[in-house]
């Protein structure tokens, strides 16, 4: 309920994070907050794009734990944030995603899910044709 939410929000140590979580919990984001969020997502995708332009994987020439960790957070960016992650804006990032989605164990792991996460992954797998 609202009282429990306020109590949890009060425990967040920084004012900025309390405001952000309150907006998220109450769906009251301002246009400025949404625009700032989009800028942050875009900056993050461009950072990954620059790295993948230098090497095929995040830690260099081989698939590694770095790719696994980043994939766990970035697997659906083109599905949810196409203003930042697309073939035109971030081709190296998109190629990296396609290569990871091509791994059968990745596809099998997503199929075990029962949430929207599985559906997002299915859309990405279909999009990449892997």
For each residue, the residues with C-beta under 8 A, 3 or more apart:
1: 4 5
2: 5 6
3: 6 7
4: 1 7 8
5: 1 2 8 9 25
6: 2 3 9 10
7: 3 4 10 11
8: 4 5 11 12
9: 5 6 12 18 21 22 25
10: 6 7 18
11: 7 8
12: 8 9 17 18 21
13: 17
14: 17 18
15: 18 19
16: 19 20
17: 12 13 14 20 21
18: 9 10 12 14 15 21 22
19: 15 16 22 23
20: 16 17 23 24 33
21: 9 12 17 18 24 25
22: 9 18 19 25 26 28
23: 19 20 26 27 28 29 30 33
24: 20 21 27 29
25: 5 9 21 22
26: 22 23
27: 23 24
28: 22 23
29: 23 24 33 34 37
30: 23 33 34
31: 34 35
32: 35 36
33: 20 23 29 30 36 37
34: 29 30 31 37 38
35: 31 32 38 39
36: 32 33 39 40
37: 29 33 34 40 41
38: 34 35 41 42 81 83 84
39: 35 36 42 43
40: 36 37 43 44
41: 37 38 44 45 77 81 84
42: 38 39 45 46 83 84
43: 39 40 46 47
44: 40 41 47 48 84
45: 41 42 48 49 77 81 84 85 89 90 93
46: 42 43 49 50 84 90
47: 43 44 50 51
48: 44 45 51 52 58 70 74 90 93 96
49: 45 46 52 53 89 90 91 92 93
50: 46 47 53 54
51: 47 48 54 55 58
52: 48 49 55 56 57 58 92 93 95 96
53: 49 50 92
54: 50 51
55: 51 52 58 59 60 61
56: 52 61 96 99
57: 52 60 61 62 63 64 66 67 96
58: 48 51 52 55 64 66 67 70
59: 55 62 64 65 66 67
60: 55 57 64
61: 55 56 57
62: 57 59
63: 57 67
64: 57 58 59 60 67 68
65: 59 68 69
66: 57 58 59 69 70
67: 57 58 59 63 64 70 71 96 100
68: 64 65 71 72
69: 65 66 72 73
70: 48 58 66 67 73 74
71: 67 68 74 75 97 100 106
72: 68 69 75
73: 69 70
74: 48 70 71 77 85 93 97
75: 71 72 97 100 120 121 124
76: 79 80 117 120 121 124
77: 41 45 74 80 81 84 85 93 97
78: 81 82 85 86 94 97 124 127
79: 76 82 120 123 124 127
80: 76 77 120
81: 38 41 45 77 78 84 85
82: 78 79 85 86
83: 38 42 86
84: 38 41 42 44 45 46 77 81 89 90
85: 45 74 77 78 81 82 89 90 93 94
86: 78 82 83 89 90 94
87: 90 91 94
88: 91
89: 45 49 84 85 86
90: 45 46 48 49 84 85 86 87 93 94
91: 49 87 88 94 95
92: 49 52 53 95 96
93: 45 48 49 52 74 77 85 90 96 97
94: 78 85 86 87 90 91 97 98
95: 52 91 92 98 99
96: 48 52 56 57 67 92 93 99 100
97: 71 74 75 77 78 93 94 100 101 124 128
98: 94 95 101 102 128 130
99: 56 95 96 102 103
100: 67 71 75 96 97 103 106
101: 97 98 106 107 121 124 125 128 130
102: 98 99 106 128 130
103: 99 100 106 107
104: 107 108
105: 108 109
106: 71 100 101 102 103 109 110
107: 101 103 104 110 111 121 125 130
108: 104 105 111 112
109: 105 106 112 113
110: 106 107 113 117 118 121 122 125
111: 107 108 118
112: 108 109 118
113: 109 110 117 118 121
114: 118
115: 118 119
116: 119 120
117: 76 110 113 120 121
118: 110 111 112 113 114 115 121 122
119: 115 116 122 123
120: 75 76 79 80 116 117 123 124
121: 75 76 101 107 110 113 117 118 124 125
122: 110 118 119 125 126
123: 79 119 120 126 127
124: 75 76 78 79 97 101 120 121 127 128
125: 101 107 110 121 122 128 130
126: 122 123 129
127: 78 79 123 124
128: 97 98 101 102 124 125
129: 126
130: 98 101 102 107 125
